[in-house]
Each structure stands twice: as structure tokens, then as C-alpha cells.
């Protein structure tokens, strides 16, 4: 693939990753709750890889062309975001010196992260609209291979940003319980608002 095409996609993708959303909210929560953010980030990345694979396989266009399927996907994804947001808002992370929360284990943290990104209809639709624009049907690589390659570029950006957000939250808020509580509740509220907004947007579409 031409390096210019990859660079152009990376610039657009990186701006998307830098925009706070549900993934950021979960990374912040993981940074405050757990010993390491890596399982949570791995889960988030799995969701993005899943979206890439769906679009590359051509299933994405099929789902997007079916209003009923897309509506069901949106409802499920939004309900999941709202449910997680309510949990964060009701039980905010309050770090204490020498205390590390390990609830759920690494597998559960990863699964939750995969659900947040994988069930986020905005991620899926963004990939559907964005990835094909940077492919060349006449290129030496098949279009599906180009989409996968670009998806991996996006996932690499996600890995760096989400890991930084998680560890940054711990470094800045780890010794400030009141601030950590406020930020976690704000993140939970943001996740709820994102879920409601995406649902309303879909139902009014």
C-alpha cells in the first residue's frame, strides 16, 4: 500500500482515537480500579479488531444496509453502554493507598472492554464509512487485505492512547480520591449520554 495513503488514514484515525468517548471512560476506570490497564485495553482493542474484520469480510455493508439489523445492534450496544455507565456513576473508583481492586479478574476486564468497543455502533459505522475510502480496488493488495492493514494501524493508535489514558488517570488521580470519584462519575455520565445519544440518533434516523 502507498505510504501516503497509510499516513493519511493514520492522521484521521488518530484524531478519532484522541476524541474522548466510551473507550476513554473505560480506560480511566480501569486505571483507577485495577493493578494494570492492559487487560482492559486488550479488550478494547479486540472490539476494534472485530469491527475491522466485519468490514473486511463485507458483512459490514450488509448490516448497514439492513435498517432492522442495524437498529437491533444499536439498541444492544447502547443498552450495554448505559448499563456500564450507571455502574460507574453509582460506584465510582476511589483509590486508597496500598489497595488495588482486582474484581472480576483479567478475563472479565478484557471481555468488558471488548463489549464496550465491539458493541459501540459508532465504531462500527465509522469503520464502514472510513476504511473503504482509503482502499484502492486496483491495488496490488486485495481490498480486504488493505482494510485489515489499515485496521491494524488504527488499533496500534488505540493501544498507545488508551494505555496512556489509563496509566495517566492512575498517576494523576491515584492519590486524589475525591478527584478520582468525580472523574469516574463524569466518565460514567458521559458513557450514559453517549449510549442515549446514539440510540436517539438511530431511532430518529
ABEGO torsion letter per residue (X at the ends): XBAAAAAAAAAAAAAAAABBBAAAAAAAAAAAABABAAAAAAAAAAAAAAAAAAAAAGAAAAAAABAAAAAAAAAAAAAAAAAAAAAAAABBBBBBBGBBBABGEAAAAAAAAAAAAAABAAAAAAAAAAAAAABBAABABBAAAAAAAAAAAAAAAAAAAAAAAAAAAAAAAAABAAAAAAAAAAAAAAAAAAAAAAAAAAAAX
